[in-house]
Amino acid sequence: MIRAYSRSAKLAVAVGAIALMLRTTSANAALLADPSRLYAAMQRAYARGQTQGWSFYNQEYYLATIFNAGRAYALQRPNDPVFAQLAILTVQIGAGLHYDPLTNHDASVWYVRQAANWVLLHSTDPALRRDATRLLRRANAVAHPRRLAVYANEDAAANLKEYPRDTGALVQQLEAAWRAWTITKNPTWRSLAFSRAANPDFPVAHLPTSFGLDFITAARSATAGVAGYTSLDAIDAEIFLRRLAGVSPLRVIAREKSLPASKILTTLAPADEYFGPLKMSILGIKNEIKRINLLLDYKYGNRESSAAVEVSKSIDAMHRAYPLDRALPRLLYEAYFMLGRLTTHQARSERARMRSILTIEYPDTPQAEQLLGITT
């Protein structure tokens, strides 16, 4: 429960320790997302939570700033003592807010995994180690959709218990069921989403832009008698749509409150930035995908496996440094299908990784929806 941490003297000491160490650390301009600036944003988010109160939204905002600062240090200053402190904060606050990859929108799975592993390697605190183990299970479940779906719904239920009737917690619970449906195609999850949306407490005016349109289309399909929906689906969908019709058109799909990633992290990877073991630019990545596909057309087969794997590693490195780059979903999508033309163990492993990054961290992009075969 994060409210307990926010009042904790231990957390205040930890933040103060980080600030002290930060003043002795010079800025690194290797990436445009400067660690010092991101840490300062984290401090401001903490101060705002202290002033305004630790609402569910303020908790989410604070966690997002921790992720931003943590991954900047992980990428640029992994041996800095500040990274160690941020890893601890990540585990404490992430566990307290029941972090789950399926409903989190920060593209931070790799960093959460790294922070949790750091804690398990270096901490002897039993409670902290339990929290790290919990987060690591979630991060590792991205390769196991059915398991991840169960975790997401458990985590959303825990947050709603902590913040009953909170708009953000209610929306997260609906999203958990809807995302579970999209990644597993088990209609039970979709039915659960409809039942949650039909609940009188659900804030229909705050259905997010991220998945809201797809959900409304599915509800309309259910009421229209489209095959695959149950009679209960139709009833719940009708209740939801009737309530939605009473909302002002300008607020039918309310925009999510902006979390800090879009304000602080650089959106586009610079053309002269190089990624992965082969130090490939974004143009180099695109050209290499074209080259490999051309050779595969000429039956080169698994001779191109190593090159294809290196390209995927470069895309992953770009995703870690510039998670908001607009080119990423297309690159992940193209790499997935390129790797699918190969049969080596390495290629299959990398293909699975490209799929999990795209479908879990960028689920509302056209590329992810095509890969998931989302039809509503």
Phi and psi in degrees as a GROMACS rama.xvg file:
@    title "Ramachandran Plot"
@    xaxis  label "Phi"
@    yaxis  label "Psi"
@TYPE xy
-73.4504  -28.1475  ILE-2
-57.68  -34.9099  ARG-3
-66.2627  -41.5869  ALA-4
-64.6549  -39.3482  TYR-5
-65.1778  -26.9091  SER-6
-91.7786  -4.25771  ARG-7
-76.4692  135.959  SER-8
-64.7691  -32.0333  ALA-9
-60.2694  -41.523  LYS-10
-66.4698  -41.1531  LEU-11
-61.5459  -41.0931  ALA-12
-63.4008  -42.1718  VAL-13
-61.8954  -43.9825  ALA-14
-63.9657  -41.172  VAL-15
-63.9888  -38.7826  GLY-16
-64.3354  -40.7641  ALA-17
-62.7612  -43.0422  ILE-18
-60.9022  -41.9062  ALA-19
-62.2925  -45.6309  LEU-20
-68.0341  -33.3898  MET-21
-64.5835  -34.9395  LEU-22
-66.6885  -19.9994  ARG-23
-96.1426  3.06719  THR-24
-109.01  126.467  THR-25
-78.14  150.948  SER-26
-70.279  145.311  ALA-27
-114.961  121.567  ASN-28
-96.257  20.1907  ALA-29
-60.5399  -34.5993  ALA-30
-123.226  153.813  LEU-31
-69.7405  -23.4211  LEU-32
-82.0034  91.0829  ALA-33
-73.5417  128.937  ASP-34
-57.7855  -40.2265  PRO-35
-63.2796  -40.7456  SER-36
-67.2685  -40.1075  ARG-37
-68.5718  -34.1445  LEU-38
-66.3075  -40.1899  TYR-39
-61.5602  -38.4007  ALA-40
-64.1422  -36.4125  ALA-41
-64.2682  -41.4108  MET-42
-61.195  -41.9176  GLN-43
-64.5911  -39.1581  ARG-44
-64.6875  -39.0596  ALA-45
-64.1954  -44.2442  TYR-46
-62.9896  -39.2295  ALA-47
-64.6281  -41.8564  ARG-48
-61.9913  -39.8519  GLY-49
-64.2789  -36.7311  GLN-50
-79.2516  -46.6666  THR-51
-86.2661  -18.6041  GLN-52
100.489  150.4  GLY-53
-88.8034  72.8482  TRP-54
-68.4778  168.099  SER-55
-58.9097  -42.1111  PHE-56
-64.1402  -45.0339  TYR-57
-63.3168  -33.5348  ASN-58
-64.2229  -47.0601  GLN-59
-60.8189  -41.5209  GLU-60
-63.2263  -44.8659  TYR-61
-62.5263  -43.8681  TYR-62
-61.2898  -39.1677  LEU-63
-62.8186  -38.5688  ALA-64
-69.6047  -33.018  THR-65
-64.4315  -44.2426  ILE-66
-59.3496  -44.7217  PHE-67
-61.7589  -47.922  ASN-68
-66.5188  -41.7539  ALA-69
-62.8523  -44.9532  GLY-70
-72.1302  -28.6356  ARG-71
-64.4201  -41.9592  ALA-72
-69.5975  -38.4471  TYR-73
-61.3116  -36.5106  ALA-74
-81.4881  -37.1274  LEU-75
-109.127  -30.2596  GLN-76
-138.739  58.8616  ARG-77
-65.2206  -19.9646  PRO-78
-96.4302  0.460438  ASN-79
-72.2713  136.495  ASP-80
-56.9278  -23.7733  PRO-81
-63.0379  -36.7787  VAL-82
-59.618  -40.5841  PHE-83
-61.7584  -44.3213  ALA-84
-65.2927  -38.4832  GLN-85
-68.3105  -34.2028  LEU-86
-62.0377  -40.975  ALA-87
-65.1233  -44.8599  ILE-88
-61.3349  -40.8398  LEU-89
-57.2457  -45.8718  THR-90
-68.7941  -45.113  VAL-91
-62.1011  -53.8747  GLN-92
-75.7162  -37.418  ILE-93
-61.2515  -44.1532  GLY-94
-68.5706  -37.922  ALA-95
-64.5526  -31.3354  GLY-96
-98.7634  11.4523  LEU-97
54.1972  53.871  HIS-98
-53.8876  136.42  TYR-99
-144.452  130.279  ASP-100
-58.9005  -29.4015  PRO-101
-73.5292  -26.1257  LEU-102
-115.63  -2.94011  THR-103
-85.3648  143.606  ASN-104
-114.791  23.4136  HIS-105
-103.727  2.17118  ASP-106
49.6566  47.4975  ALA-107
-118.726  19.4637  SER-108
-57.2498  -45.4029  VAL-109
-60.8301  -39.8943  TRP-110
-71.268  -41.7022  TYR-111
-59.0478  -42.07  VAL-112
-61.5746  -42.9631  ARG-113
-66.2671  -42.4083  GLN-114
-64.7734  -43.5722  ALA-115
-63.2918  -41.8584  ALA-116
-64.3988  -36.8682  ASN-117
-62.4114  -45.4252  TRP-118
-62.0312  -44.4136  VAL-119
-65.187  -28.4928  LEU-120
-81.0625  -31.0723  LEU-121
-115.636  -20.6464  HIS-122
-95.8827  145.742  SER-123
-109.939  2.02335  THR-124
-71.7313  115.746  ASP-125
-58.3523  -42.7278  PRO-126
-65.5489  -42.4601  ALA-127
-65.948  -38.8421  LEU-128
-66.29  -37.7197  ARG-129
-62.9599  -42.6143  ARG-130
-63.7776  -40.5797  ASP-131
-64.973  -40.0658  ALA-132
-62.7162  -41.6671  THR-133
-61.0138  -47.2125  ARG-134
-64.767  -38.3905  LEU-135
-64.7741  -37.5625  LEU-136
-60.0263  -43.1072  ARG-137
-65.1387  -46.6489  ARG-138
-62.9015  -38.5163  ALA-139
-77.6028  -16.5348  ASN-140
-77.0758  -5.62683  ALA-141
-62.0312  -21.6045  VAL-142
-88.3155  -0.111984  ALA-143
-131.794  84.272  HIS-144
-52.1336  -44.6461  PRO-145
-64.5513  -39.2447  ARG-146
-67.1077  -42.8524  ARG-147
-63.301  -38.0703  LEU-148
-60.5165  -43.4713  ALA-149
-64.9984  -45.8091  VAL-150
-58.2845  -45.4898  TYR-151
-59.7633  -41.9696  ALA-152
-71.3538  -35.0353  ASN-153
-63.8168  -44.0953  GLU-154
-68.136  -40.6033  ASP-155
-65.1391  -38.5913  ALA-156
-64.4771  -38.1116  ALA-157
-65.1209  -40.7614  ALA-158
-66.8126  -39.0195  ASN-159
-66.854  -32.5149  LEU-160
-65.7243  -38.8126  LYS-161
-72.3535  -33.5038  GLU-162
-127.656  68.3045  TYR-163
-61.1661  137.233  PRO-164
67.7523  4.9141  ARG-165
-69.7226  134.145  ASP-166
-57.3467  -48.4576  THR-167
-63.4778  -39.7263  GLY-168
-68.6042  -37.8046  ALA-169
-66.3206  -42.1987  LEU-170
-64.6866  -40.459  VAL-171
-62.3955  -37.5056  GLN-172
-65.7354  -40.2467  GLN-173
-64.1186  -44.568  LEU-174
-61.7582  -38.5381  GLU-175
-58.0244  -45.0276  ALA-176
-68.9969  -40.9055  ALA-177
-65.9212  -45.246  TRP-178
-62.8373  -37.8617  ARG-179
-59.6498  -40.2681  ALA-180
-63.5678  -45.5139  TRP-181
-65.2493  -32.8323  THR-182
-92.2411  -19.4119  ILE-183
-109.168  -23.5016  THR-184
61.1933  21.8044  LYS-185
-85.0954  112.909  ASN-186
-62.9886  -15.8083  PRO-187
-60.6415  -37.7711  THR-188
-67.74  -40.3993  TRP-189
-63.8298  -41.0259  ARG-190
-61.4678  -39.427  SER-191
-63.9101  -38.5726  LEU-192
-62.2945  -44.1028  ALA-193
-60.6444  -43.5921  PHE-194
-64.8391  -36.3109  SER-195
-69.0463  -39.0003  ARG-196
-68.7326  -26.9319  ALA-197
-80.6589  -12.5433  ALA-198
-62.667  135.36  ASN-199
-57.8648  -24.9668  PRO-200
-80.3445  -13.0678  ASP-201
-70.8204  130.397  PHE-202
-82.1578  83.4292  PRO-203
-59.4273  -28.4428  VAL-204
-71.1981  -10.4508  ALA-205
-113.527  21.6848  HIS-206
-63.2546  123.955  LEU-207
-70.7742  156.893  PRO-208
-66.0492  -25.6606  THR-209
-58.0695  -51.1319  SER-210
-124.593  1.88403  PHE-211
-61.2421  -44.8436  GLY-212
-64.0381  -41.1499  LEU-213
-62.9857  -39.6532  ASP-214
-66.917  -41.5506  PHE-215
-64.1321  -41.3009  ILE-216
-61.0681  -41.3907  THR-217
-63.4975  -41.0694  ALA-218
-62.5573  -40.9423  ALA-219
-65.6681  -37.8591  ARG-220
-63.7698  -40.0575  SER-221
-63.1102  -42.3353  ALA-222
-74.0733  -19.782  THR-223
-87.0973  0.679298  ALA-224
79.1994  22.8128  GLY-225
-63.1425  142.062  VAL-226
-59.0562  144.13  ALA-227
103.933  -16.0229  GLY-228
-99.1646  146.825  TYR-229
-89.067  169.037  THR-230
-64.5288  -34.8401  SER-231
-68.1905  -35.8979  LEU-232
-56.6308  -46.5925  ASP-233
-62.1125  -40.8925  ALA-234
-65.2892  -49.1784  ILE-235
-63.7056  -41.1792  ASP-236
-63.9932  -39.0003  ALA-237
-63.4676  -42.3242  GLU-238
-61.2994  -47.3166  ILE-239
-60.6031  -47.0518  PHE-240
-66.8514  -34.425  LEU-241
-66.1818  -41.404  ARG-242
-67.0887  -38.0805  ARG-243
-64.18  -36.5254  LEU-244
-63.6075  -21.8577  ALA-245
-85.1916  -1.20962  GLY-246
-90.4314  143.347  VAL-247
-54.5215  134.503  SER-248
-53.8842  -30.797  PRO-249
-71.1016  -14.1236  LEU-250
-120.21  14.0901  ARG-251
-57.7304  -46.8472  VAL-252
-116.73  91.0237  ILE-253
-71.8553  139.15  ALA-254
-70.4748  143.008  ARG-255
-67.344  145.245  GLU-256
-60.5886  137.615  LYS-257
-71.5536  120.239  SER-258
-82.6064  162.271  LEU-259
-69.1397  -17.1639  PRO-260
-55.9253  -43.3984  ALA-261
-70.5265  -18.1015  SER-262
-94.1287  -27.8186  LYS-263
-108.352  -43.467  ILE-264
-75.5372  142.923  LEU-265
-65.1726  132.441  THR-266
-75.8736  -46.6586  THR-267
-105.935  137.693  LEU-268
-72.3327  130.115  ALA-269
-60.577  148.492  PRO-270
-63.3658  -25.7687  ALA-271
-100.782  16.2998  ASP-272
-89.5264  141.058  GLU-273
-121.785  140.71  TYR-274
-128.776  150.651  PHE-275
78.5918  176.525  GLY-276
-62.7205  -27.1917  PRO-277
-95.0023  3.62202  LEU-278
53.2386  63.7363  LYS-279
-99.2834  135.675  MET-280
-78.0731  170.693  SER-281
-62.6172  -37.4654  ILE-282
-66.8126  -39.3389  LEU-283
-63.1894  -37.3457  GLY-284
-62.5937  -47.7515  ILE-285
-61.049  -44.5113  LYS-286
-66.7365  -35.675  ASN-287
-69.4134  -37.3971  GLU-288
-61.0509  -43.7946  ILE-289
-62.311  -43.5372  LYS-290
-63.2939  -46.0751  ARG-291
-64.1593  -43.1803  ILE-292
-62.2113  -37.0284  ASN-293
-64.2719  -44.3904  LEU-294
-66.5125  -34.4687  LEU-295
-67.3621  -32.1806  LEU-296
-61.772  -30.1898  ASP-297
-94.6199  21.1561  TYR-298
68.7102  32.3795  LYS-299
-73.1263  -23.7025  TYR-300
56.8668  -137.046  GLY-301
-70.0231  -4.34435  ASN-302
-64.2489  -21.5946  ARG-303
-96.3542  8.73597  GLU-304
-61.3405  -47.8758  SER-305
-60.8913  -43.804  SER-306
-63.1459  -40.7626  ALA-307
-65.273  -39.5193  ALA-308
-65.4826  -39.7259  VAL-309
-64.0253  -38.0525  GLU-310
-62.3544  -44.7154  VAL-311
-63.6639  -36.2359  SER-312
-65.0967  -36.503  LYS-313
-66.5276  -39.2747  SER-314
-65.0825  -41.382  ILE-315
-62.3006  -41.8926  ASP-316
-63.4929  -39.1321  ALA-317
-64.7318  -41.1593  MET-318
-63.9779  -32.4669  HIS-319
-72.249  -39.0752  ARG-320
-85.2189  -35.1124  ALA-321
-132.236  67.9128  TYR-322
-64.4461  -16.0496  PRO-323
-98.4577  3.6742  LEU-324
-60.6819  129.994  ASP-325
-66.2399  -21.3581  ARG-326
-79.4731  -15.092  ALA-327
-60.1365  -49.2079  LEU-328
-57.1345  -41.1909  PRO-329
-65.5592  -41.9725  ARG-330
-64.7929  -42.4916  LEU-331
-62.0961  -41.1857  LEU-332
-64.0015  -46.455  TYR-333
-67.5487  -38.7947  GLU-334
-64.8332  -38.8716  ALA-335
-57.6717  -46.6822  TYR-336
-76.1476  -31.9947  PHE-337
-62.8269  -46.8779  MET-338
-66.3725  -27.2519  LEU-339
-68.3557  -13.1816  GLY-340
-86.7205  -0.777259  ARG-341
-115.277  158.674  LEU-342
-121.306  7.24916  THR-343
-73.9531  157.809  THR-344
-60.9259  -42.6795  HIS-345
-59.5564  -45.3995  GLN-346
-64.5057  -41.9831  ALA-347
-64.1643  -39.7831  ARG-348
-64.1231  -45.7127  SER-349
-66.0637  -34.9955  GLU-350
-62.7587  -42.2581  ARG-351
-63.4317  -36.7298  ALA-352
-68.5556  -42.242  ARG-353
-60.0919  -39.8627  MET-354
-65.3776  -45.384  ARG-355
-66.4884  -39.263  SER-356
-61.9204  -46.9511  ILE-357
-66.231  -48.2336  LEU-358
-81.0199  -25.4234  THR-359
-93.4992  -40.018  ILE-360
-96.1669  -20.1322  GLU-361
-130.986  53.1378  TYR-362
-70.0835  -19.7167  PRO-363
-97.1721  6.84585  ASP-364
-80.6817  153.302  THR-365
-56.5385  -35.5779  PRO-366
-66.4334  -43.1755  GLN-367
-65.5076  -40.6735  ALA-368
-66.2037  -36.3869  GLU-369
-64.9238  -41.8498  GLN-370
-67.4915  -37.4202  LEU-371
-80.5172  -11.7589  LEU-372
64.0778  40.3693  GLY-373
-70.404  117.426  ILE-374
-127.053  135.488  THR-375
